[in-house]
């Protein structure tokens, strides 16, 4: 699985500093940003280094599954009525 942008790719918004960057990588899938699909959360190399963020494509499969499972559980929990 490769979530990295190909070399020489166009700029993408870094969610952390809210500015464009050509070094962004997917660091989280955030179900809270939209009611139905979720959204990718990206961080540039400077923000990843400063804040200790790990790109999803560098995680072991078990770690990636655990992170995505937690996102799904949070999303489904928000949708339940009390």
VENLIN-V709597 format. One record per residue. N is the residue number from 0. RES is the residue in one letter. OMEGA is omega in whole degrees, 0 to 359 (none if undefined). Layout:
BEGIN
n={N,N}
res={RES,RES}
omega={OMEGA,OMEGA}
END
This chain:
BEGIN
n={0,1,2,3,4,5,6,7,8,9,10,11,12,13,14,15,16,17,18,19,20,21,22,23,24,25,26,27,28,29,30,31,32,33,34,35,36,37,38,39,40,41,42,43,44,45,46,47,48,49,50,51,52,53,54,55,56,57,58,59,60,61,62,63,64,65,66,67,68,69,70,71,72,73,74,75,76,77,78,79,80,81}
res={X,X,X,X,X,X,X,X,X,X,X,X,X,X,X,X,X,X,X,X,X,X,X,X,X,X,X,X,X,X,X,X,X,X,X,X,X,X,X,X,X,X,X,X,X,X,X,X,X,X,X,X,X,X,X,X,X,X,X,X,X,X,X,X,X,X,X,X,X,X,X,X,X,X,X,X,X,X,X,X,X,X}
omega={182,179,184,174,177,181,178,183,178,179,175,181,172,182,185,182,176,177,181,177,175,182,182,175,179,181,181,168,187,180,184,185,179,187,187,189,189,182,176,176,186,177,178,183,180,179,178,180,183,187,177,181,182,176,182,183,177,180,172,181,181,179,179,179,181,180,180,178,179,177,180,180,178,180,181,178,178,184,182,177,182,none}
END
